[in-house]
Structures are given as C-alpha cells and as structure tokens.
Amino acid sequence: MPMAGLVLVVGFVLLALAGPLVTGDPAAQDYLATLAPPSPAHLMGTDDLGRDAFARIAHGAQVSLQAGVLSTLLAMAVGIPIGLVAGFYRRWLDPIVMRLVDVTLAFPFLVFAVGLAAIIGPSLKGVVLALGFSQLPAVIRITRGEVLAVREMDYVAAAVADGAGDGHIIFRYVLPNCASPLIVQATVAIPAAIIGESTLSFLGLGVQPPTASWGVMLTTAQQYLSDAPWLAVWPGLMIALATLGFNLLGDGLRDVLDPRSGR
C-alpha cells in the first residue's frame, strides 16, 4: 500500500508541475463546445463556458499542491520552534502555550480555517495563511510531546552532565530525534490542506474564478449534475486520489521511521 501511495503522490506532483505546460490556457473558451462530454478533442469534457476540463484539472492540481505544501511548511516553520521551547523549558511557558493550543483545538480544523479565510480575504495567499495557522496547534502539540519524551533520555542527561549548552542539546540531540513523527505529520497535513483548499474555494473563500481550482470546479459542477456529471466526477476523483496517496505514503513512512508502530 505505501508503494501505491507513492505512485499516486508522484502522479499528482507530475500533473501539477508538467500538466499546465501541455494543456494550454485553462481559461480559453469555446462556445461551440459547451458542456461537451469527454472526447479525443477534450479528454475530460468541457464546462458551461467551453473551457477544457483537463486543462483546468491540471492547473487546479498546481493550486492544490501549492496550498498543501506551503501551508504545511508554514505550520512547521512556526509550530516546531514553539513546541521545542515549550517542551524543553516547561516551567511557566509550557502551561500557557498548551492552554492556548487546547483552546484552538476545540474548533474543528475546517471551521477554524473558514473563519481565518473570511478574515484574511479570498486568495491563494489567504488560503495558505488560513490553512497554515489552522494546522499550527497540532504541530505544536506533537513537537512538544516528542520533546518531553526525548529530554528524559539518558543521552540528553549525559550531555547535560558534560556541560553542553541548551542550544547544543536541542539541535544536536532533541530535534533530530523528533524528526520522524514530524515528517509523518507533514504527510498527514498536506492532504488535509488539499481538502481545506478545495473546501474554501468551493465556499468562495479561497481561489477566485477564473483561476482554476478543484473547489471552484465543483462549485460550477453542482449546477449541471444531471446534464454534465463529468464536471463533478473529475475534480472529486482527483481530490480523493491525492488525499489517499498522501495518507498511504504517510502510513508507510510511519512504519519505516517508527518500527515499533508496525509491531
């Protein structure tokens, strides 16, 4: 199954990177071929404005990849240092950070993202910021938990006894031994962000037309479910396959990086 996930992820990345180079302009309209079914001329059919669905799927994959990767990197870049400091020094800082995290986690991920996107404004940048900060509490909590476990290890105590400074201990011993669960968390956060981007775009809080997005395509498709069902099938199928691929890959990485989970 991890290999199947890897194949799906590689296919998704290739579609996002190479697809827009060969499919042409996703906004090009052909009013003589509106709502055309899949054919050799239009592999996935066309929408109500005669735009090629395959071209829009390819460009939508690029938007989803940007939203998924950039928002996850943002969450990791901000959340890991906060979790490291809270878990390593504890005292008064740890309770404050964790109470704020607990309050934030009381809101479902998508509800929190929708609220932030409504405040920031509809755009790809707004989607990245909203999804990144929505993932932040989970990253902080996982990092802090791993730091609490690692700092009690004998090799950390030995480093302290040798007179090593806090910075040396954190970057030499603590952070490298927390890397495995954080890598797995990233593979889980990316598909969640892909779904989040599609949801925000579907609700009108994300990428705006005429920019191609799987969520925007689903918004258009709901008006033509009986006449042109392929408009909903393709973006829905792509969202399902992309998220399935990353989740399967994450399961495989977890088994490799943490052999105890396999037992």
PASEBA-1860 file (N, C-alpha, C; in nm, 3 decimals):
! residues 263
1> MPMAGLVL> 0.080/-0.122/0.000/0.000/0.000/0.000/0.084/0.128/0.000 ~ 0.196/0.134/0.074/0.278/0.254/0.066/0.328/0.283/-0.076 ~ 0.358/0.177/-0.152/0.403/0.199/-0.290/0.290/0.258/-0.374 ~ 0.167/0.212/-0.350/0.053/0.269/-0.421/0.038/0.417/-0.385 ~ 0.059/0.449/-0.257/0.055/0.589/-0.216/0.163/0.671/-0.283 ~ 0.284/0.615/-0.293/0.394/0.685/-0.358/0.364/0.711/-0.505 ~ 0.307/0.611/-0.572/0.271/0.626/-0.713/0.167/0.738/-0.730 ~ 0.066/0.740/-0.643/-0.037/0.844/-0.651/0.021/0.982/-0.625
9> VVGFVLLA> 0.111/0.992/-0.527/0.171/1.122/-0.495/0.259/1.170/-0.610 ~ 0.340/1.080/-0.666/0.426/1.118/-0.779/0.341/1.160/-0.898 ~ 0.233/1.086/-0.924/0.144/1.123/-1.033/0.080/1.260/-1.010 ~ 0.040/1.287/-0.887/-0.020/1.417/-0.854/0.082/1.530/-0.873 ~ 0.205/1.508/-0.828/0.308/1.612/-0.842/0.341/1.635/-0.990 ~ 0.351/1.528/-1.068/0.379/1.542/-1.212/0.266/1.616/-1.282 ~ 0.142/1.585/-1.244/0.028/1.655/-1.304/0.034/1.803/-1.270 ~ 0.070/1.835/-1.146/0.075/1.975/-1.104/0.189/2.051/-1.171
17> LAGPLVTG> 0.303/1.985/-1.189/0.420/2.053/-1.244/0.423/2.053/-1.396 ~ 0.392/1.939/-1.456/0.404/1.927/-1.601/0.272/1.947/-1.674 ~ 0.159/1.918/-1.607/0.030/1.929/-1.672/0.002/2.064/-1.732 ~ 0.019/2.174/-1.656/-0.010/2.307/-1.712/0.075/2.342/-1.833 ~ 0.192/2.277/-1.849/0.280/2.308/-1.962/0.227/2.249/-2.092 ~ 0.144/2.146/-2.085/0.100/2.078/-2.207/-0.050/2.092/-2.234 ~ -0.125/2.144/-2.137/-0.270/2.151/-2.154/-0.319/2.285/-2.206 ~ -0.235/2.384/-2.203/-0.277/2.514/-2.255/-0.348/2.600/-2.151
25> DPAAQDYL> -0.414/2.703/-2.200/-0.479/2.802/-2.113/-0.608/2.744/-2.056 ~ -0.620/2.735/-1.923/-0.743/2.680/-1.865/-0.862/2.773/-1.875 ~ -0.837/2.901/-1.910/-0.946/2.998/-1.923/-0.993/3.015/-2.067 ~ -0.929/2.944/-2.163/-0.969/2.955/-2.303/-1.110/2.900/-2.322 ~ -1.195/2.976/-2.388/-1.336/2.940/-2.402/-1.370/2.904/-2.547 ~ -1.455/2.804/-2.562/-1.505/2.761/-2.692/-1.656/2.744/-2.679 ~ -1.730/2.848/-2.719/-1.875/2.846/-2.700/-1.946/2.748/-2.792 ~ -1.874/2.691/-2.889/-1.932/2.589/-2.976/-1.921/2.449/-2.913
33> ATLAPPSP> -1.852/2.440/-2.800/-1.833/2.309/-2.736/-1.863/2.317/-2.587 ~ -1.969/2.388/-2.552/-2.005/2.398/-2.410/-2.068/2.268/-2.360 ~ -2.030/2.227/-2.240/-2.081/2.105/-2.177/-2.063/1.983/-2.266 ~ -1.952/1.981/-2.340/-1.923/1.867/-2.428/-1.874/1.750/-2.343 ~ -1.919/1.628/-2.371/-1.873/1.511/-2.295/-1.729/1.478/-2.328 ~ -1.664/1.392/-2.251/-1.525/1.351/-2.282/-1.514/1.297/-2.423 ~ -1.409/1.339/-2.492/-1.385/1.300/-2.631/-1.237/1.315/-2.660 ~ -1.191/1.266/-2.776/-1.048/1.286/-2.810/-1.007/1.433/-2.811
41> AHLMGTDD> -1.099/1.522/-2.849/-1.066/1.665/-2.851/-1.058/1.723/-2.711 ~ -1.144/1.674/-2.621/-1.146/1.719/-2.482/-1.154/1.595/-2.393 ~ -1.040/1.552/-2.342/-1.032/1.422/-2.274/-1.126/1.413/-2.154 ~ -1.150/1.522/-2.086/-1.239/1.522/-1.970/-1.364/1.606/-1.993 ~ -1.391/1.640/-2.118/-1.507/1.721/-2.149/-1.481/1.869/-2.129 ~ -1.587/1.947/-2.136/-1.577/2.092/-2.119/-1.685/2.139/-2.021 ~ -1.668/2.261/-1.972/-1.766/2.314/-1.877/-1.867/2.403/-1.948 ~ -1.942/2.481/-1.871/-2.051/2.560/-1.928/-2.001/2.674/-2.016
49> LGRDAFAR> -1.873/2.709/-2.006/-1.815/2.814/-2.090/-1.726/2.757/-2.200 ~ -1.728/2.626/-2.216/-1.646/2.563/-2.319/-1.500/2.550/-2.283 ~ -1.466/2.565/-2.157/-1.327/2.552/-2.114/-1.292/2.404/-2.094 ~ -1.173/2.367/-2.137/-1.130/2.228/-2.130/-1.113/2.184/-1.985 ~ -1.183/2.077/-1.947/-1.180/2.032/-1.807/-1.044/1.975/-1.770 ~ -0.975/1.909/-1.864/-0.844/1.853/-1.834/-0.743/1.963/-1.804 ~ -0.748/2.072/-1.883/-0.658/2.185/-1.856/-0.685/2.245/-1.719 ~ -0.811/2.253/-1.681/-0.846/2.310/-1.551/-0.810/2.215/-1.437
57> IAHGAQVS> -0.821/2.086/-1.462/-0.778/1.987/-1.361/-0.628/2.000/-1.336 ~ -0.550/2.013/-1.445/-0.404/2.022/-1.432/-0.363/2.149/-1.357 ~ -0.424/2.261/-1.393/-0.391/2.385/-1.323/-0.445/2.384/-1.180 ~ -0.558/2.317/-1.159/-0.610/2.303/-1.023/-0.519/2.220/-0.936 ~ -0.452/2.119/-0.995/-0.355/2.039/-0.920/-0.239/2.126/-0.873 ~ -0.199/2.221/-0.956/-0.091/2.312/-0.917/-0.132/2.398/-0.799 ~ -0.256/2.447/-0.801/-0.306/2.527/-0.688/-0.312/2.443/-0.562 ~ -0.363/2.318/-0.574/-0.373/2.231/-0.457/-0.235/2.197/-0.401
65> LQAGVLST> -0.138/2.173/-0.489/-0.002/2.142/-0.443/0.058/2.261/-0.370 ~ 0.041/2.380/-0.425/0.093/2.500/-0.359/0.028/2.519/-0.223 ~ -0.104/2.506/-0.218/-0.174/2.526/-0.091/-0.132/2.421/0.011 ~ -0.122/2.294/-0.031/-0.087/2.187/0.061/0.054/2.199/0.115 ~ 0.150/2.221/0.026/0.291/2.224/0.067/0.324/2.352/0.143 ~ 0.281/2.466/0.090/0.318/2.594/0.153/0.253/2.609/0.291 ~ 0.127/2.569/0.304/0.062/2.581/0.434/0.125/2.487/0.536 ~ 0.166/2.368/0.493/0.233/2.274/0.584/0.370/2.327/0.625
73> LLAMAVGI> 0.444/2.382/0.530/0.574/2.441/0.563/0.558/2.557/0.661 ~ 0.454/2.638/0.641/0.428/2.749/0.734/0.400/2.697/0.873 ~ 0.315/2.595/0.883/0.282/2.539/1.014/0.404/2.480/1.081 ~ 0.489/2.411/1.004/0.610/2.351/1.060/0.710/2.459/1.103 ~ 0.727/2.561/1.019/0.826/2.665/1.050/0.790/2.742/1.175 ~ 0.662/2.761/1.201/0.619/2.836/1.319/0.598/2.743/1.439 ~ 0.538/2.626/1.415/0.499/2.538/1.524/0.613/2.463/1.589 ~ 0.712/2.419/1.509/0.822/2.341/1.566/0.903/2.421/1.669
81> PIGLVAGF> 0.946/2.545/1.639/1.020/2.620/1.742/0.938/2.644/1.869 ~ 0.808/2.672/1.853/0.724/2.694/1.972/0.714/2.567/2.055 ~ 0.692/2.453/1.988/0.684/2.326/2.060/0.816/2.287/2.125 ~ 0.928/2.317/2.058/1.059/2.288/2.116/1.081/2.367/2.245 ~ 1.055/2.496/2.238/1.078/2.581/2.356/0.985/2.543/2.470 ~ 0.856/2.519/2.438/0.759/2.485/2.543/0.793/2.352/2.608 ~ 0.833/2.252/2.528/0.862/2.121/2.584/0.996/2.113/2.655 ~ 1.093/2.190/2.609/1.227/2.179/2.667/1.239/2.259/2.797
89> YRRWLDPI> 1.183/2.379/2.799/1.199/2.465/2.916/1.084/2.451/3.017 ~ 0.964/2.415/2.967/0.847/2.393/3.052/0.825/2.512/3.147 ~ 0.829/2.488/3.278/0.804/2.592/3.377/0.676/2.667/3.346 ~ 0.681/2.800/3.341/0.561/2.881/3.321/0.520/2.888/3.175 ~ 0.616/2.870/3.081/0.585/2.885/2.938/0.498/2.771/2.886 ~ 0.530/2.649/2.927/0.459/2.532/2.876/0.309/2.537/2.906 ~ 0.266/2.565/3.030/0.121/2.572/3.056/0.049/2.678/2.973 ~ 0.112/2.792/2.953/0.048/2.899/2.875/0.029/2.854/2.730
97> VMRLVDVT> 0.137/2.800/2.671/0.130/2.757/2.531/0.026/2.648/2.514 ~ 0.026/2.549/2.602/-0.065/2.436/2.587/-0.210/2.476/2.612 ~ -0.235/2.571/2.699/-0.374/2.615/2.718/-0.424/2.686/2.592 ~ -0.340/2.767/2.531/-0.378/2.832/2.407/-0.401/2.728/2.297 ~ -0.315/2.625/2.292/-0.332/2.519/2.192/-0.461/2.443/2.216 ~ -0.492/2.413/2.342/-0.614/2.340/2.374/-0.739/2.419/2.334 ~ -0.735/2.549/2.357/-0.849/2.633/2.318/-0.866/2.631/2.166 ~ -0.756/2.640/2.094/-0.762/2.639/1.948/-0.811/2.505/1.894
105> LAFPFLVF> -0.765/2.396/1.956/-0.806/2.263/1.911/-0.953/2.234/1.940 ~ -1.017/2.317/2.021/-1.160/2.299/2.045/-1.242/2.326/1.920 ~ -1.183/2.402/1.824/-1.251/2.430/1.698/-1.207/2.327/1.594 ~ -1.301/2.268/1.520/-1.261/2.177/1.411/-1.172/2.248/1.311 ~ -1.084/2.170/1.247/-0.983/2.226/1.157/-1.046/2.313/1.048 ~ -1.148/2.261/0.979/-1.207/2.336/0.868/-1.284/2.459/0.917 ~ -1.347/2.447/1.033/-1.421/2.562/1.086/-1.323/2.676/1.118 ~ -1.211/2.641/1.179/-1.109/2.741/1.211/-1.053/2.802/1.083
113> AVGLAAII> -1.028/2.718/0.981/-0.974/2.767/0.854/-1.072/2.859/0.783 ~ -1.201/2.824/0.787/-1.302/2.909/0.725/-1.306/3.046/0.793 ~ -1.300/3.048/0.924/-1.301/3.174/0.997/-1.181/3.261/0.963 ~ -1.062/3.200/0.958/-0.943/3.277/0.924/-0.947/3.327/0.780 ~ -0.994/3.241/0.688/-1.002/3.281/0.547/-1.099/3.396/0.528 ~ -1.208/3.396/0.604/-1.304/3.505/0.594/-1.243/3.637/0.643 ~ -1.153/3.629/0.740/-1.087/3.749/0.791/-0.978/3.797/0.696 ~ -0.898/3.703/0.645/-0.784/3.740/0.560/-0.830/3.785/0.423
121> GPSLKGVV> -0.931/3.718/0.367/-0.980/3.752/0.233/-0.953/3.639/0.135 ~ -1.038/3.629/0.031/-1.026/3.518/-0.066/-0.911/3.537/-0.163 ~ -0.814/3.448/-0.156/-0.699/3.444/-0.247/-0.617/3.322/-0.212 ~ -0.524/3.284/-0.300/-0.437/3.171/-0.270/-0.350/3.200/-0.148 ~ -0.302/3.323/-0.138/-0.222/3.362/-0.021/-0.304/3.350/0.106 ~ -0.430/3.394/0.101/-0.517/3.382/0.217/-0.543/3.238/0.255 ~ -0.557/3.150/0.153/-0.577/3.007/0.179/-0.456/2.949/0.250 ~ -0.337/2.981/0.202/-0.213/2.928/0.262/-0.202/2.973/0.407
129> LALGFSQL> -0.227/3.100/0.433/-0.218/3.151/0.570/-0.324/3.088/0.660 ~ -0.447/3.078/0.611/-0.555/3.022/0.692/-0.529/2.876/0.724 ~ -0.488/2.797/0.625/-0.463/2.655/0.648/-0.338/2.634/0.732 ~ -0.236/2.717/0.710/-0.113/2.704/0.788/-0.136/2.728/0.936 ~ -0.207/2.836/0.969/-0.232/2.865/1.109/-0.335/2.770/1.170 ~ -0.421/2.711/1.087/-0.515/2.612/1.138/-0.444/2.482/1.175 ~ -0.333/2.450/1.106/-0.256/2.330/1.137/-0.157/2.351/1.250 ~ -0.134/2.477/1.286/-0.032/2.511/1.385/-0.051/2.441/1.520
137> PAVIRITR> -0.171/2.437/1.578/-0.186/2.373/1.710/-0.144/2.226/1.712 ~ -0.177/2.151/1.607/-0.140/2.010/1.603/0.011/1.993/1.597 ~ 0.078/2.078/1.519/0.225/2.071/1.509/0.289/2.103/1.643 ~ 0.240/2.207/1.710/0.296/2.243/1.841/0.278/2.129/1.940 ~ 0.161/2.070/1.943/0.133/1.965/2.040/0.219/1.841/2.015 ~ 0.234/1.801/1.889/0.316/1.684/1.858/0.462/1.710/1.892 ~ 0.512/1.829/1.853/0.652/1.863/1.881/0.678/1.865/2.031 ~ 0.591/1.928/2.105/0.606/1.936/2.249/0.606/1.799/2.314
145> GEVLAVRE> 0.515/1.710/2.270/0.510/1.575/2.325/0.637/1.496/2.298 ~ 0.691/1.509/2.178/0.815/1.438/2.147/0.933/1.493/2.226 ~ 0.937/1.625/2.242/1.046/1.687/2.319/1.042/1.640/2.464 ~ 0.923/1.631/2.522/0.911/1.585/2.660/0.964/1.443/2.676 ~ 0.943/1.359/2.574/0.992/1.221/2.581/1.143/1.215/2.561 ~ 1.194/1.291/2.465/1.337/1.284/2.432/1.422/1.345/2.542 ~ 1.377/1.453/2.604/1.460/1.521/2.705/1.484/1.436/2.829 ~ 1.408/1.327/2.845/1.428/1.238/2.959/1.523/1.122/2.927
153> MDYVAAAV> 1.571/1.116/2.803/1.660/1.007/2.763/1.798/1.021/2.827 ~ 1.866/0.908/2.839/1.996/0.907/2.906/2.100/0.990/2.832 ~ 2.094/0.990/2.698/2.197/1.064/2.625/2.181/1.215/2.644 ~ 2.060/1.261/2.669/2.040/1.403/2.699/2.095/1.434/2.838 ~ 2.069/1.345/2.934/2.123/1.364/3.069/2.276/1.364/3.066 ~ 2.334/1.277/2.982/2.480/1.272/2.971/2.535/1.401/2.912 ~ 2.464/1.457/2.813/2.508/1.583/2.753/2.502/1.696/2.854 ~ 2.398/1.696/2.937/2.386/1.799/3.042/2.500/1.784/3.141
161> ADGAGDGH> 2.532/1.660/3.178/2.641/1.635/3.273/2.775/1.679/3.217 ~ 2.790/1.671/3.084/2.915/1.714/3.020/2.926/1.864/3.005 ~ 2.819/1.935/3.044/2.823/2.081/3.039/2.776/2.140/2.908 ~ 2.706/2.060/2.825/2.657/2.112/2.697/2.550/2.219/2.720 ~ 2.549/2.320/2.635/2.450/2.426/2.646/2.315/2.383/2.593 ~ 2.215/2.464/2.623/2.079/2.430/2.579/2.068/2.423/2.428 ~ 2.128/2.519/2.358/2.121/2.520/2.212/2.183/2.395/2.153 ~ 2.297/2.353/2.206/2.364/2.232/2.156/2.278/2.109/2.181
169> IIFRYVLP> 2.219/2.102/2.298/2.134/1.985/2.330/2.012/1.981/2.240 ~ 1.948/2.096/2.218/1.826/2.100/2.137/1.854/2.059/1.993 ~ 1.957/2.118/1.931/1.982/2.094/1.789/2.065/1.969/1.763 ~ 2.137/1.922/1.863/2.220/1.803/1.842/2.148/1.675/1.884 ~ 2.065/1.682/1.986/2.003/1.560/2.038/1.850/1.560/2.029 ~ 1.788/1.671/2.069/1.642/1.671/2.080/1.574/1.677/1.943 ~ 1.605/1.779/1.865/1.536/1.799/1.737/1.554/1.682/1.641 ~ 1.678/1.629/1.622/1.691/1.516/1.529/1.608/1.394/1.570
177> NCASPLIV> 1.591/1.372/1.699/1.514/1.256/1.745/1.364/1.282/1.745 ~ 1.324/1.405/1.716/1.182/1.437/1.699/1.142/1.443/1.552 ~ 1.238/1.424/1.462/1.212/1.446/1.320/1.114/1.345/1.261 ~ 1.123/1.219/1.302/1.040/1.114/1.239/0.891/1.142/1.253 ~ 0.839/1.164/1.373/0.694/1.192/1.382/0.653/1.322/1.313 ~ 0.744/1.419/1.306/0.711/1.544/1.239/0.703/1.524/1.088 ~ 0.787/1.438/1.033/0.779/1.407/0.890/0.647/1.338/0.858 ~ 0.610/1.244/0.944/0.481/1.176/0.925/0.366/1.275/0.936
185> QATVAIPA> 0.375/1.367/1.032/0.271/1.468/1.048/0.258/1.554/0.923 ~ 0.370/1.583/0.857/0.365/1.664/0.735/0.289/1.592/0.625 ~ 0.310/1.460/0.612/0.239/1.384/0.509/0.090/1.374/0.539 ~ 0.053/1.390/0.665/-0.090/1.391/0.701/-0.148/1.532/0.682 ~ -0.066/1.633/0.707/-0.115/1.771/0.697/-0.137/1.814/0.552 ~ -0.055/1.765/0.460/-0.069/1.806/0.319/-0.204/1.766/0.262 ~ -0.249/1.639/0.275/-0.382/1.607/0.220/-0.494/1.681/0.292 ~ -0.479/1.706/0.422/-0.580/1.786/0.492/-0.587/1.927/0.434
193> AIIGESTL> -0.471/1.981/0.398/-0.469/2.115/0.338/-0.528/2.114/0.197 ~ -0.508/2.005/0.123/-0.568/1.995/-0.011/-0.720/1.996/-0.001 ~ -0.773/1.919/0.093/-0.918/1.920/0.115/-0.963/2.058/0.163 ~ -0.883/2.119/0.251/-0.917/2.252/0.301/-0.921/2.355/0.191 ~ -0.823/2.352/0.100/-0.822/2.448/-0.011/-0.944/2.429/-0.100 ~ -0.977/2.304/-0.130/-1.095/2.278/-0.214/-1.222/2.324/-0.145 ~ -1.230/2.304/-0.014/-1.349/2.346/0.061/-1.362/2.498/0.062 ~ -1.252/2.567/0.089/-1.256/2.713/0.093/-1.291/2.770/-0.045
201> SFLGLGVQ> -1.233/2.712/-0.151/-1.264/2.760/-0.286/-1.408/2.731/-0.322 ~ -1.459/2.616/-0.279/-1.599/2.580/-0.304/-1.693/2.680/-0.237 ~ -1.656/2.726/-0.118/-1.739/2.820/-0.043/-1.719/2.965/-0.087 ~ -1.625/2.988/-0.180/-1.599/3.124/-0.225/-1.500/3.200/-0.139 ~ -1.432/3.131/-0.048/-1.336/3.196/0.042/-1.191/3.167/0.004 ~ -1.172/3.095/-0.105/-1.037/3.058/-0.146/-1.000/3.120/-0.279 ~ -0.947/3.037/-0.368/-0.908/3.084/-0.501/-1.032/3.130/-0.577 ~ -1.021/3.243/-0.644/-1.136/3.301/-0.712/-1.131/3.277/-0.862
209> PPTASWGV> -1.249/3.256/-0.925/-1.254/3.244/-1.071/-1.198/3.372/-1.135 ~ -1.138/3.361/-1.255/-1.131/3.241/-1.341/-1.014/3.147/-1.312 ~ -0.941/3.169/-1.202/-0.832/3.078/-1.168/-0.887/2.937/-1.148 ~ -0.819/2.840/-1.207/-0.866/2.702/-1.199/-0.835/2.644/-1.062 ~ -0.934/2.584/-1.001/-0.920/2.516/-0.872/-1.022/2.405/-0.868 ~ -0.987/2.294/-0.803/-1.081/2.182/-0.794/-1.206/2.223/-0.717 ~ -1.192/2.306/-0.616/-1.308/2.353/-0.543/-1.397/2.442/-0.628 ~ -1.337/2.531/-0.707/-1.413/2.618/-0.797/-1.485/2.534/-0.902
217> MLTTAQQY> -1.418/2.429/-0.952/-1.481/2.342/-1.050/-1.603/2.271/-0.990 ~ -1.595/2.231/-0.865/-1.710/2.166/-0.800/-1.824/2.264/-0.780 ~ -1.791/2.390/-0.755/-1.896/2.492/-0.742/-1.975/2.505/-0.871 ~ -1.903/2.508/-0.984/-1.969/2.516/-1.115/-2.046/2.389/-1.145 ~ -1.988/2.274/-1.108/-2.047/2.145/-1.145/-2.181/2.119/-1.078 ~ -2.202/2.176/-0.961/-2.327/2.145/-0.890/-2.450/2.195/-0.965 ~ -2.433/2.288/-1.058/-2.546/2.337/-1.137/-2.579/2.245/-1.253 ~ -2.486/2.153/-1.287/-2.503/2.071/-1.407/-2.486/1.922/-1.377
225> LSDAPWLA> -2.525/1.881/-1.258/-2.505/1.741/-1.220/-2.583/1.645/-1.309 ~ -2.699/1.683/-1.355/-2.779/1.594/-1.439/-2.738/1.600/-1.585 ~ -2.696/1.717/-1.633/-2.661/1.732/-1.774/-2.515/1.700/-1.803 ~ -2.426/1.730/-1.711/-2.283/1.709/-1.733/-2.217/1.660/-1.605 ~ -2.244/1.536/-1.565/-2.191/1.485/-1.436/-2.040/1.477/-1.432 ~ -1.975/1.470/-1.550/-1.829/1.461/-1.550/-1.763/1.585/-1.490 ~ -1.833/1.697/-1.489/-1.775/1.818/-1.429/-1.752/1.802/-1.280 ~ -1.832/1.718/-1.215/-1.814/1.693/-1.072/-1.727/1.570/-1.047
233> VWPGLMIA> -1.732/1.474/-1.139/-1.659/1.348/-1.119/-1.509/1.371/-1.118 ~ -1.458/1.447/-1.215/-1.312/1.461/-1.228/-1.248/1.534/-1.110 ~ -1.294/1.653/-1.073/-1.230/1.718/-0.957/-1.251/1.639/-0.828 ~ -1.369/1.579/-0.810/-1.390/1.498/-0.690/-1.298/1.379/-0.684 ~ -1.279/1.313/-0.800/-1.189/1.198/-0.807/-1.045/1.239/-0.780 ~ -1.003/1.354/-0.831/-0.866/1.400/-0.811/-0.841/1.433/-0.664 ~ -0.937/1.496/-0.599/-0.922/1.525/-0.455/-0.909/1.396/-0.377 ~ -0.993/1.297/-0.409/-0.989/1.169/-0.337/-0.856/1.097/-0.359
241> LATLGFNL> -0.807/1.094/-0.483/-0.682/1.023/-0.512/-0.562/1.092/-0.450 ~ -0.559/1.226/-0.455/-0.446/1.299/-0.397/-0.439/1.278/-0.246 ~ -0.551/1.288/-0.179/-0.551/1.269/-0.034/-0.522/1.124/0.003 ~ -0.575/1.030/-0.074/-0.548/0.889/-0.048/-0.399/0.859/-0.064 ~ -0.337/0.915/-0.168/-0.195/0.891/-0.191/-0.109/0.940/-0.076 ~ -0.133/1.061/-0.029/-0.052/1.115/0.081/-0.076/1.038/0.210 ~ -0.199/0.996/0.234/-0.227/0.920/0.356/-0.161/0.782/0.354 ~ -0.165/0.716/0.240/-0.097/0.586/0.229/0.054/0.603/0.242
249> LGDGLRDV> 0.107/0.707/0.182/0.251/0.734/0.194/0.288/0.765/0.338 ~ 0.203/0.840/0.408/0.229/0.870/0.548/0.228/0.745/0.635 ~ 0.136/0.651/0.607/0.134/0.525/0.681/0.262/0.447/0.659 ~ 0.309/0.446/0.535/0.434/0.375/0.505/0.554/0.439/0.573 ~ 0.561/0.572/0.571/0.671/0.640/0.637/0.669/0.616/0.788 ~ 0.550/0.613/0.847/0.539/0.586/0.990/0.593/0.448/1.024 ~ 0.561/0.349/0.941/0.611/0.214/0.966/0.763/0.206/0.952 ~ 0.818/0.281/0.856/0.962/0.279/0.834/1.037/0.356/0.943
257> LDPRSGR> 0.987/0.476/0.975/1.057/0.562/1.071/1.034/0.523/1.216 ~ 0.924/0.451/1.243/0.895/0.408/1.378/0.858/0.260/1.374 ~ 0.960/0.170/1.375/0.933/0.027/1.364/0.840/-0.026/1.474 ~ 0.836/0.041/1.590/0.752/-0.007/1.700/0.604/-0.001/1.661 ~ 0.565/0.096/1.575/0.425/0.106/1.535/0.384/-0.013/1.451 ~ 0.476/-0.071/1.376/0.445/-0.187/1.294/0.421/-0.310/1.381 ~ 0.483/-0.318/1.499/0.464/-0.432/1.587/0.339/-0.415/1.673
END
